[in-house]
Amino acid sequence: MNELTCKICRRRRPVYKRITSGELLCRHCLYSSVVKQIRKAVNYYTIVHRGERALFIARPDRPLESAFALQLLSRAVHDLDVEISVICYSSFIDCQKFTWLLEDLGIKAKVFEVWIPRDTAYTNLCFVELIKLAEAIAHYLAYKYNFNTVLTPLCRDELTLLSLLGLLKVSKSVFSESLPVKLGDGIRIARPFFYVISMDVLYLTYTSHSVARYINAIQPFIPRLDNVESALARHSKDILWTSTELMYSSAKSVEMLQSYIVGSAKRCRYCLAHSDAEVCDYCSHLQNLIEETLRVLNRQH
């Protein structure tokens, strides 16, 4: 019996089976495939232009994956001369160690450390609130320091769950988080991993020798799940992995549904989500925390 070989290169031994396609891939080809998926999203949704400045969010709930995702993104846009800086929330992540990890991954990027004041809202953030808070502060920094775009490493399966969550909550604000790009104030908040499955990034992250040294050193923040998020999370495996067509519906169908759900001229002035008011329901709840953080940033800079 012939030894199995990678589906793409036909030379190397496969080490990974893609849950979405069943393909057996070597690590090298999986890495290259993810880079191509990022490049596809960057080009199709005009996520960044040549020579622009981008602010990349290190997700508090996935710091190690964020670091490796930045390496993948940097490889995907290496010929576009994009200047990428990183925003690291030091109230959630050890930013010094995170910076060392970036260096070990060969990433040269300026790191903005931001401290979010501790209060009751800080300790009880749900998943959507964590995204909103991170992007609201990043949006402010992008506007203040002339960045063109804010990049959040949310993957396709996470974005699909956010779209379902938005439908279940009948929330334009939540549904907007599933969009590839949010626009406002001349700033784009975008998801360059729009076509990438989180499982692929997880495998690449935790098989990286550079990352392995930091697994115990950099701990993720674990957001709480509200009742609807919790129910959706419990059934996400059945919803997504048994029906991958849901994640990869035709772009036209997805855009038609999104236009129908979020048909609104108003955008939240903090997170740029579609909203019926100037401030979306989530950012309204977080407004004191956001404003206090921005006041601290203004005093520091």
C-alpha positions, 0 to 999 in steps of 0.5 A: 500500500502506498504511503499517504501523501499531501493532497496538494503537493503530492510529496510530503506526508499529511499531518492534518485533515481539513474538517471542511473538505476532508483533504489530507494536508501537510503543514506547509500546504495548510499554511500556504492555503490559509495565506491564499484564503486571507489574500482572497478576502483582502482582494475581494473586499478591499480590506487594505490598499497598497501602502496603507496603515493598519491596526491589528487587534490582539484578541484578549480571548485568543492571544496566541492565535492572534499572534500567529494569525498576524504572521499569516496576514503579514505573509498574505499582504507582504507585497502591498507595503502595508504598515501593520501595528498591533493593539494589545490590551494589557488589562487582559494580556501580558503585552511584554510577553506578547511582544516577545512572541511576535519577535520570535515569529519574525514579526516586526510591528509597533505594539500599542499597549492599552489599559482598560480600567477595571470595573464590574463591566470589565470582569463580566464581559460576554463574547460580543461585548469583548469584540465591541470593546476592543474594536471601539477603542481600536477605532478611536486609535485608528482615527487619532493616529491616521490608520486606514483600517482596523483588522480583527482576526475573527474566522469564518465559523466565528463570523457565521455564529455571530450572524446567527446570534444576530438573527436570534437576538434580532440585533443589527449590531450583533449581525454587523459583526459578521460582515467582512467590513464595517465603514465609518469616519474614513476608517474600515474595521475588517475581517481579513480571515473571512474565508479562514476556518478557526480550526486551521489557524488553531492547528498551525498555532499550536504546532508552531515551535515559537508559540509552544514556548508561550502556551503557559506564559500568555493566558487568554481572557475567558469571556462569559456567555450570555444565555443566547450565546451559551445555547448557540455555543452548545450546538455550534458543532452540529450547526457548523461542522455538519453543514459547512455549506452554511459557512460557505454560502455564495457571496451573493446570497450572504450579501443579500441577507446582510443587506436585508437585515442591516439595512440602516444608514446609521452606524454606531459611533464607537464600533461602526456596527449598523444601529438604529441609534447613534450608539448601538445597544452593546456600546451603550452598555459599555459606554462608561468603560469605553469613555474612561479608557479613551480619557486615559489614552488622551492623558497618556498621549 
